[in-house]
C-alpha cells in the first residue's frame, strides 16, 4: 500500500503538516507533533479507523484515496512455483504454507 496523505492534502491547499494538524484539531482530532510528522512523512503502520474517518472528512476524500493498492509489489512477494512435469498429474496437490513438510506416517 502507498500512503497518499500529502498528495490529497496538497489538492486541498494544505502544504505543511502544521496546517493539516490544525485542521484535524478543528475537526476534533488532536494529534501530537510526532504522530503528525509520521503520518505526513511516511507510511503509518497502524491508524485508527476513527482517525482515518476524520482525516477523510478534512480532506474531502475516501480511504481508497489515501491508501493506494500496489498489486505489483504483492506479486513480487509471491513465491514462484515451478512448472509441474506432465508425469506428476496424479501427484498430491502442493501444500500451502511456508515450506512445511508432510506429517510423519
Order of alpha helices (4+ residues) and beta strands (2+ residues): beta-alpha-alpha-alpha-alpha-alpha-beta-alpha
